[in-house]
Amino acid sequence: MTLDGYGYHTVQEFVGRELGVSDWLTIDQEGINQFADCTEDHQWIHIDVERAKKESPFGATVAHGFLILSLLPRFHFETGVVPTDASAVINYGLDKVRFIAPVKAGKRVRSRVMLVSVEDKAGGRIVKTQNTIEIEGEDKPAMVAELLYLMFAIQPIADGR
């Protein structure tokens, strides 16, 4: 999805607007287990299905908060937040992250992206977005995060090739 007129050179005009909403993505137990293996965070509330059913206040395993956070780049490309006339996008950090509600295994999430600010810096632009990760069928979002990235424009080649 791309907004009409949205691009590297016009991004400032979109501050304060919603840039897009991603498709729903299922957070399944296999993905949670793979994330646990990658990060070596094998806390039972994430990976022990039977114990979580009995002992967890959520009645099921839940995704790691950082797993949900790590999906932001995927959602940004999917929603067209990264314009096609950007040559590179580099993670610049986060200003604020809040994990509001747990994502149970098997639930679907999506991202709603709002453009907060744009600042020229280092030959590019620092873009700040507010990302609200919604959980299908639930009132509270899983997470709200302000993501910063440094975006550069595609530069024309000097000899015209």
N, C-alpha and C positions, 0 to 999 in steps of 0.2 A: 504494500500500500504506500503510495506517495501522495503528498498533498500538492495540489496545483501551485506552481510557482515556488515551491520549497527547494532550496539548494544552498550550497556553500555561501554564495554571495547575497542571498536573501534571508538567511536564517534569522537574522535580527528582527525581521518583520513578524516573526511567528512567536516571539516571547509572550508568554501568558496564555498561549493556546494549547489545546490538546493536539498532539502530533499523531496519535494513533492508538489503537487497541489491538493487541496480538490475538492470534488464534488461541484456543484452549489447548493446554498441554497436560497430559496425564502424568502425575508423579507416582510411578509404580514402585513396588518393593525392590525389584531388581535394580532400578536406578539408584534408589537409596542405598542399597548394599554396595553398589559400585562406588558411590561417593564415599561411603564409609571406608572402603578399601583404599581409595586414593588418598584420603586425608588421615587415615589411621584413627578415625573417630568411631569406635565400635560400641558406643554407649548402647545399652540394651533397649532404650526407648526408641532407637532408630532401627535396630536390626533383629530383635528377638520378638517375633510376631506373637507367639504364645504367651510369653511373659507380659508383653504390652497389653494384650487382651485382658489379662487378669489384674495387673498392678498399675498400669498407666492411668492417669486421670482422664486420658483421652480415649481409652478403650481400644487403641490401635497403635501401631508404630507411626511415627511422624518423621517427616523429612527434616534434615539438618537445616537450620536457618541459613547457613552459608551455601547450601545447595540451592536454595531458592534465590539467594543473592547472586550466585554464579550464573544464573539464567539471563541476567539483564542484557549482556551483549547479544545473545540469541534473539531476544525480544526486540532489541533496537534494530537489528538488521531486518527482522521480519516485518516490523511496522514501518520501515522506511525512514527512521529517525536519522540514519546515516545517509546523507544525500548521495546520489549517484555521481555528482561532480566533486566528491571528496576523494583525494588520492590516498589518504591514510587517516586512520583514527587510532589514537593511542589513549589507553586508560590513564586518567589523571588523578583519580581518587574518588573519595566519597565525602560528602559534607555531613550527612546525617542518615542513619539507618535505624529503623525500629522494626523489630519482629513482633507483630501484634497478635496474630493467631496462628496456631500450629496447622501444618498441612498434613493431614492423615494420608497414609499410603492409599493409593487408588483415586485420590481426589484430582480434580483438574484445576489448573491455575492459568491466569492470563495476566498480561501487563497493560496498564493504562498509563500512557506517557504524556507528560505536560512539559513544555519548554519553559524553564525558569529564567535563564539568563544566558547571554553570549558576551564574551569578552575577548578582544583581540590580544594575542600574546604569542611571543616566540615565533613569529612568522605564520601563525595559524590562529585558530579561534578556540577558546575554552568554552564548551557548551555544557550547561548544567540542566539536567532533566530531573523531574520528580517522577518516580516510578512507583505506581501502586499495584501490588500483586494481589489480584482478587482471587478468591476461592469460589468456585462454582457452587451456588446454592447457599452461600453463607453471607451474613451481614458484614462481618469484620474482614478487612483485608489481612492477608498473611504478613505483608511487609509493606513499608513505605520507605523508599531510599532516594536520596539525592545523589545522582551519579554525575561525575565530571569526566569529560574526555576532551582531548586536544585533537582538533580536526584540521587537516590541511587541504588546500585546493589542488586540483589537478593543474599542473604547470604545462604550458605548451612547450613543445620541443623547439629549440632555437632554430634549427635548420628546416623546420616545417614537416619533418617526417613523422 
